[in-house]
Amino acid sequence: MSTNLYKRLKALLPDAPVLTGTVTVLHADGSADVAQDGGAGQLRVRNPLLQPSGARVYVQGGAITGPAPDLPYVLIEV
């Protein structure tokens, strides 16, 4: 019986979180700067979907994964 230890280890690790933000700057190399919601900072990520500047987007694993709805940001502390 063959077991791939790398696949088993990788299954234990969590997926990258899904973040939301607004595209602020487009770069010539196909990347974009995204301002995170709530003033959490800016990320430079890949932009394979060619989202325009000002678009609300989802970011996961260093890349824009799709458009996000334009809803107000609400922080709820528990």
N, C-alpha and C positions, 0 to 999 in steps of 0.2 A: 504494500500500500504506500503510495507516494503522497507526501504532504508538502505543499508550498508554504514554508514558514513566513515568507515575506507577505503573501496574501493574507494569512491569518493575522499577522501583526498589523497590517494596514486596515483590516476590518475593525480592529479595536480603537483606532484613532477616529476622533470626530471629524465631520465634514467642516469645511471652512464656513464661517458665518455669512449670512446674506445681509448686506448693508444697503442702505438707500442714500441717495444724494442727488446733487445737481451738477451736470457737466458745466464746468466754468471755462476751460481752455481746451482747444483741439491742437494737437501737434502734428507736424508733417510726417512723423514716423508711424502714424496710425494709433497713437495713444492719446489719452485725454486726462485732464485733471478733473477730479470729482470732489466737490465740497460735501462732506458728510452732514447729515441732518443733526441738529442740536449743537452745531459748532464743535464737533468732535475732531475736526481737522480736515486735511485734504489728502487725497490719494492720487497717484499717477498710475493709471491702469490701461490695459489694452482695450481698444474700442473696435471689436470685430463687426459690430452691427452698425458702425458709422453714425452713432447718435449725434445730433447737432448740439451746439452750445446752448445752454439753457434748458435742456431736456432733463426730466427726472428719470433716474435709472436705478436698476438693481445691480449691485457689484458683488461678485463672489469669486474667490480664488485669484484675484488680481486682474479680472476682466469684467467688462459690462456684459450682463447676461440677458438684459431686456429692459423695456420701458417700465417705469413705475407710475402709479396713479398720482395725480397732483392733489394730495391731501395735506391738511395741516399736521405739523409735528406735535405730538402730545407725549410728555414724559410722565409716567405714573410710577411713583415710589411706593414700595410695599414695606 
